[in-house]
């Protein structure tokens, strides 16, 4: 891992193109892939911006939802790869992205002392050797995707229900699997047995001989118990959870997943105490499944633990890594104020800068039926109120309700 932080999914749109903005600096990001309409529009935008041919994927096409997602993810991967090649060819000048890459690295990264040595080296030949050595450390951040498991409506064609594999979440998962990305899908918002069973059928998640994967599975959870239940369900079907991403249900900027009054500290303490036993228990189940398929597994696949939600200072960040022995920390809401990393309109940015405590509240805006941390001056909230006003002005006709 290049950095000890990542940018989590930020709504539908705020982090939809964050990888294009910051992956070249080794920063890992997560984008939501549940809204194929938005994804198609963003794909059109970036094709035009980069003078690439754009071939729209229409709703009349077979499996259009998955195809749109695959096309966008492949585009993002291509653009990031091009950025990386350009970056590696740059000189170590003060204003180059190559220099910025190393300046942004944490001091704990093995390339940092080499970079500092290169900066002060006066021998041209040795300086060149150090620069070539540094280039070997340059890697893009992970381009991960998020699927909210329970946002999974069935779809219809000519008033006939389509097969379960064409549901919103299943189609999104297939779109990711069919892409050329080698990254992870972060499953959030609880367990969806249909989606999990479908995931277990996809070879991209099967183990390779070296216990690595073409595509990895990450569970975003709010407590240890839910981690154990979901991971065991997947392990019994031959799916390994490569990361548990613990999110504060009380402090994150999105859904307020209540945890019976437990704050983040006690939840992380339980992970700290039990995570090794969890890994062993899951591997035994996982190993047994693959043995039944004639595959003998002896090596534990990698498993990481990360945490996110409500982190406000570098000291808090380091405390989470050191005391709770986690691998990385997600910083979400603060990046809404960083236009170089997220896509936020100027009006919303201004509103965030001037926000008061009373501008933030818990609402019922989520389709999951879970309280959602909302922002009163946001454009989405304004549009919602405008729709309510318009409906209030409509007069019911022949007894038909307007609502």
ZALODO-596288 format. One line per field, with one value per residue (C-alpha): x, y, z; residue number from 0. Coordinates in Angstrom, 1 decimal, padded with zeros to 4 digits. Layout:
N
px X ...
py Y ...
pz Z ...
resi NUM ...
END
This chain:
403
px 000.0 001.5 -000.4 -001.9 -005.2 -007.8 -010.7 -013.9 -017.0 -018.6 -022.2 -023.0 -021.1 -018.5 -015.9 -017.1 -013.9 -011.6 -009.3 -008.8 -007.8 -005.5 -004.7 -001.5 -000.2 -000.7 -003.9 -006.6 -010.2 -013.7 -016.5 -020.2 -021.3 -025.1 -026.1 -025.5 -027.1 -024.6 -021.7 -022.7 -022.7 -019.4 -017.9 -019.2 -017.6 -014.1 -014.1 -014.7 -012.2 -009.5 -010.5 -011.6 -014.4 -017.6 -020.1 -023.2 -024.7 -028.5 -031.1 -032.4 -029.2 -028.9 -027.4 -026.9 -026.5 -023.5 -022.0 -022.1 -020.3 -017.7 -017.0 -016.5 -014.2 -012.1 -011.9 -010.8 -008.1 -006.9 -006.7 -004.8 -002.4 -001.7 -001.2 001.3 003.4 003.5 004.4 007.3 008.8 008.8 011.9 012.3 011.6 009.8 006.5 006.3 003.7 006.6 008.1 004.6 004.2 007.2 006.4 003.0 004.3 004.3 007.6 007.2 007.3 010.6 011.0 011.1 014.7 015.8 014.0 015.6 019.0 018.4 017.5 020.8 023.0 025.5 027.1 025.2 025.7 024.6 021.6 020.5 020.8 018.7 016.0 015.8 015.4 012.6 010.7 010.4 008.3 005.8 002.4 -001.2 -003.7 -006.3 -009.4 -012.1 -015.8 -018.8 -022.1 -024.7 -025.9 -029.5 -030.0 -031.1 -034.4 -035.6 -035.9 -038.6 -038.8 -042.2 -043.8 -042.1 -039.7 -036.1 -034.0 -032.4 -029.0 -030.3 -031.2 -029.4 -026.7 -026.1 -025.7 -023.3 -021.2 -021.1 -020.0 -017.1 -016.2 -016.2 -013.9 -010.1 -009.6 -007.6 -009.1 -011.9 -015.6 -016.6 -020.0 -021.8 -025.2 -025.7 -026.0 -027.9 -028.0 -029.0 -026.0 -023.6 -024.6 -024.2 -020.8 -019.7 -020.4 -018.0 -014.5 -012.9 -013.3 -011.8 -008.3 -005.3 -002.5 -000.6 -003.6 -004.2 -007.3 -008.2 -011.0 -011.1 -014.1 -014.2 -016.9 -017.8 -019.2 -020.1 -019.3 -017.5 -020.6 -021.8 -018.3 -018.3 -021.8 -021.2 -017.7 -018.6 -021.6 -019.1 -016.4 -018.8 -019.3 -015.6 -015.3 -012.5 -012.9 -009.7 -010.5 -012.8 -013.5 -015.0 -017.0 -018.2 -022.0 -022.3 -019.6 -019.5 -020.9 -023.5 -025.7 -026.0 -025.9 -026.6 -024.5 -026.6 -024.8 -021.3 -018.7 -016.0 -013.3 -014.9 -015.8 -012.2 -011.0 -013.0 -011.5 -008.0 -008.6 -010.4 -009.1 -006.4 -009.0 -011.4 -008.8 -008.1 -011.8 -012.6 -009.7 -010.8 -014.2 -012.8 -010.2 -012.9 -015.1 -012.2 -011.1 -014.7 -014.0 -010.7 -008.5 -006.0 -005.2 -002.4 -001.5 -003.7 -004.7 -003.9 -006.5 -006.5 -008.4 -009.1 -011.3 -013.1 -015.6 -015.2 -011.4 -010.4 -006.6 -003.3 -002.9 -006.2 -005.2 -001.9 -003.6 -006.0 -003.1 -000.8 -003.1 -005.8 -003.3 -005.3 -003.7 -005.2 -007.7 -010.3 -010.8 -014.1 -015.9 -012.7 -012.0 -015.2 -013.3 -010.5 -011.5 -008.3 -009.7 -013.5 -016.1 -018.2 -019.9 -018.8 -022.2 -022.0 -018.4 -019.3 -022.2 -019.9 -017.4 -020.1 -022.0 -023.3 -023.9 -027.7 -027.1 -026.4 -029.2 -030.4 -033.0 -035.0 -033.6 -032.1 -033.9 -032.5 -034.8 -031.7 -031.2 -029.0 -026.7 -027.9 -026.9 -029.7 -028.0 -027.1 -028.5 -030.1 -032.1 -033.2 -034.4 -036.3 -038.1 -038.9 -040.5 -042.6 -043.8 -044.7 -046.7 -048.5 -049.7 -051.1 -054.9 -055.9 -058.1 -060.9 -059.8 -056.3 -053.7 -050.8 -048.4
py 000.0 003.4 005.5 004.8 006.5 006.1 008.2 006.2 006.4 009.8 009.6 008.8 011.6 013.3 010.5 009.1 010.4 010.7 008.0 010.1 013.0 011.4 007.7 008.8 009.9 006.5 007.4 004.7 005.8 004.2 005.1 004.1 002.1 001.9 004.8 003.7 006.9 009.1 006.7 007.0 010.8 010.9 008.5 010.8 013.8 012.2 010.7 014.2 015.8 013.3 013.3 009.7 008.2 007.8 005.1 005.4 002.3 002.6 001.2 -001.0 -003.0 -006.3 -006.0 -002.3 -001.5 -003.8 -002.7 000.9 000.2 -001.9 000.7 003.5 001.4 000.4 004.1 005.1 002.4 003.5 007.1 006.4 004.1 006.9 009.3 006.9 006.6 010.4 010.8 008.3 010.2 013.6 015.1 015.6 019.3 021.3 021.5 018.0 015.4 013.0 015.2 015.6 011.8 011.4 014.6 013.2 009.8 009.2 009.3 005.6 004.7 002.9 005.3 008.4 008.1 007.4 010.5 012.6 011.2 012.0 015.6 016.4 014.2 016.3 013.5 013.4 009.7 008.7 011.1 009.5 006.0 007.1 008.6 005.3 003.4 005.7 005.2 001.5 002.6 004.5 002.7 004.0 004.0 001.3 002.0 000.3 000.3 000.3 -001.5 -000.9 -004.5 -003.8 -001.2 -004.0 -003.6 -006.0 -004.6 -005.1 -005.2 -004.9 -005.3 -008.7 -009.1 -009.9 -012.6 -011.8 -011.4 -008.2 -006.6 -003.4 -004.8 -007.9 -006.0 -003.6 -006.5 -008.0 -004.7 -004.6 -008.2 -007.7 -004.7 -004.9 -003.5 -005.6 -004.1 -004.6 -004.3 -002.9 -004.3 -002.1 -001.6 -005.1 -008.6 -009.5 -013.3 -013.2 -010.9 -012.9 -016.2 -014.7 -013.3 -016.8 -018.1 -015.6 -017.0 -013.5 -014.0 -017.6 -018.0 -018.2 -020.7 -018.0 -017.2 -013.9 -012.8 -011.0 -009.2 -008.8 -008.6 -006.0 -005.8 -002.4 -003.1 -001.3 -004.0 -007.3 -009.5 -008.4 -009.0 -012.5 -013.4 -012.0 -013.3 -016.9 -016.8 -016.0 -018.4 -021.3 -020.5 -020.1 -016.4 -014.8 -011.4 -009.5 -006.5 -005.5 -001.8 -000.7 002.5 004.5 004.3 007.4 009.6 008.9 011.5 009.3 006.6 006.6 002.8 002.6 000.2 -000.1 003.0 001.6 004.2 003.4 002.7 -000.4 -001.8 -001.5 -003.0 -006.1 -006.4 -006.0 -008.8 -011.2 -010.5 -013.3 -015.9 -014.5 -015.1 -018.6 -019.5 -018.1 -019.8 -023.2 -022.8 -021.4 -024.2 -026.9 -025.4 -025.5 -028.9 -030.1 -028.7 -030.5 -027.5 -027.7 -024.4 -024.1 -020.4 -017.7 -015.1 -011.6 -009.9 -006.2 -004.2 -000.5 002.1 005.2 007.8 010.9 011.1 014.7 015.0 013.3 012.4 010.5 008.8 007.6 006.5 004.2 002.6 002.2 001.4 -000.7 -002.1 -001.3 -001.1 002.2 004.9 006.3 010.1 011.0 014.2 016.4 015.6 017.3 020.5 019.4 020.0 018.3 015.1 015.2 016.7 019.3 022.3 025.7 026.5 023.4 024.1 027.7 026.3 023.8 026.6 028.7 025.8 026.0 023.1 023.3 022.8 019.1 016.7 013.1 012.6 009.7 010.5 007.1 004.3 001.8 003.1 004.0 007.5 009.6 012.4 015.2 018.8 021.4 023.8 021.0 021.1 017.7 019.0 022.1 020.0 017.7 020.7 022.1 018.8 018.8 022.4 021.4 018.4 020.6 022.9 020.0 019.5 015.8 014.7 012.1 011.0 010.0 010.9 013.0 011.3
pz 000.0 -001.1 001.4 004.8 003.8 001.1 -000.2 000.4 -001.8 -001.5 -002.6 -006.2 -007.9 -005.6 -006.0 -009.4 -011.1 -008.2 -009.5 -012.7 -010.5 -007.9 -008.7 -010.4 -006.9 -005.5 -003.7 -003.6 -004.2 -004.3 -006.7 -006.6 -009.6 -008.8 -011.1 -014.7 -016.1 -014.3 -015.3 -019.0 -018.8 -017.1 -019.7 -022.5 -020.7 -020.3 -023.8 -025.2 -022.8 -024.0 -027.6 -027.6 -029.6 -027.6 -028.5 -026.4 -024.8 -025.2 -022.8 -025.6 -025.7 -023.9 -020.4 -021.0 -017.3 -016.9 -020.2 -019.3 -016.0 -017.7 -020.4 -017.8 -015.6 -018.6 -019.6 -016.1 -016.1 -019.5 -018.5 -015.3 -017.1 -019.6 -016.7 -015.1 -018.2 -018.6 -014.9 -015.1 -018.1 -016.2 -014.7 -010.9 -011.2 -008.5 -010.4 -011.9 -010.9 -010.4 -007.7 -006.2 -006.1 -003.7 -001.7 -000.9 000.4 004.1 005.9 006.7 003.0 001.9 -001.0 001.2 002.4 -001.2 -002.4 000.3 -000.6 -004.3 -003.5 -001.8 -004.0 -006.0 -008.0 -011.3 -012.0 -008.5 -008.6 -011.9 -010.4 -007.4 -009.7 -011.7 -008.5 -007.4 -010.6 -009.6 -006.6 -008.7 -008.6 -009.1 -006.3 -006.3 -008.4 -006.2 -006.6 -004.2 -004.4 -001.8 -001.6 -000.7 -003.5 -005.7 -007.4 -010.0 -013.5 -016.2 -019.9 -021.6 -018.2 -017.7 -014.8 -015.9 -014.4 -011.0 -012.6 -014.3 -010.9 -010.1 -007.8 -009.8 -013.0 -011.3 -010.0 -013.5 -014.9 -012.5 -013.2 -016.9 -016.6 -016.9 -013.4 -010.9 -007.8 -005.2 -004.9 -001.6 -000.5 001.9 003.6 004.8 003.4 000.2 -000.1 -003.8 -004.6 -002.5 -004.1 -007.5 -006.6 -005.6 -009.1 -010.8 -011.5 -011.1 -007.4 -007.4 -005.9 -008.2 -007.4 -005.5 -003.3 -005.1 -007.0 -010.2 -008.3 -004.5 -002.1 000.7 003.3 004.7 008.2 011.4 014.0 014.5 014.6 011.1 009.8 011.1 009.8 006.3 005.9 007.0 004.5 001.7 002.9 002.8 -000.9 -001.6 -001.5 000.6 002.2 001.5 003.7 006.5 006.2 009.5 009.3 012.2 012.0 014.1 012.6 008.9 006.5 005.0 006.5 010.3 010.9 014.6 016.6 019.8 021.3 020.8 019.8 017.3 019.9 021.6 018.1 017.0 020.2 019.5 016.1 017.6 020.0 017.6 014.1 014.1 015.3 012.7 010.0 011.1 011.4 008.0 006.3 007.7 006.2 003.0 002.7 003.2 000.4 -002.1 -000.9 -001.9 -005.3 -005.6 -004.9 -002.1 -000.5 002.1 002.2 003.9 001.3 002.5 004.8 005.7 008.3 007.6 009.4 008.3 009.4 011.7 011.6 011.9 012.5 011.6 015.2 015.3 012.0 013.4 016.7 014.8 013.0 016.0 018.9 017.1 014.6 011.5 008.1 006.7 007.4 005.1 004.9 003.3 004.0 004.3 000.6 -000.4 000.2 -002.1 -005.8 -007.0 -005.6 -005.8 -008.0 -006.0 -007.6 -006.5 -004.9 -002.6 -001.8 -000.7 001.4 003.1 003.9 005.5 007.1 010.7 013.0 012.4 008.6 009.3 010.3 010.1 007.5 005.9 002.5 002.0 000.0 002.6 005.3 007.4 008.8 006.6 007.6 005.3 004.5 004.3 001.8 -000.7 -004.2 -003.8 -000.7 -002.6 -005.5 -003.1 -001.6 -005.0 -006.0 -002.9 -003.6 -007.2 -006.1 -003.5 -006.3 -008.4 -008.0 -007.8 -010.7 -010.5 -007.1 -008.2 -005.6 -006.6 -004.2
resi 0 1 2 3 4 5 6 7 8 9 10 11 12 13 14 15 16 17 18 19 20 21 22 23 24 25 26 27 28 29 30 31 32 33 34 35 36 37 38 39 40 41 42 43 44 45 46 47 48 49 50 51 52 53 54 55 56 57 58 59 60 61 62 63 64 65 66 67 68 69 70 71 72 73 74 75 76 77 78 79 80 81 82 83 84 85 86 87 88 89 90 91 92 93 94 95 96 97 98 99 100 101 102 103 104 105 106 107 108 109 110 111 112 113 114 115 116 117 118 119 120 121 122 123 124 125 126 127 128 129 130 131 132 133 134 135 136 137 138 139 140 141 142 143 144 145 146 147 148 149 150 151 152 153 154 155 156 157 158 159 160 161 162 163 164 165 166 167 168 169 170 171 172 173 174 175 176 177 178 179 180 181 182 183 184 185 186 187 188 189 190 191 192 193 194 195 196 197 198 199 200 201 202 203 204 205 206 207 208 209 210 211 212 213 214 215 216 217 218 219 220 221 222 223 224 225 226 227 228 229 230 231 232 233 234 235 236 237 238 239 240 241 242 243 244 245 246 247 248 249 250 251 252 253 254 255 256 257 258 259 260 261 262 263 264 265 266 267 268 269 270 271 272 273 274 275 276 277 278 279 280 281 282 283 284 285 286 287 288 289 290 291 292 293 294 295 296 297 298 299 300 301 302 303 304 305 306 307 308 309 310 311 312 313 314 315 316 317 318 319 320 321 322 323 324 325 326 327 328 329 330 331 332 333 334 335 336 337 338 339 340 341 342 343 344 345 346 347 348 349 350 351 352 353 354 355 356 357 358 359 360 361 362 363 364 365 366 367 368 369 370 371 372 373 374 375 376 377 378 379 380 381 382 383 384 385 386 387 388 389 390 391 392 393 394 395 396 397 398 399 400 401 402
END
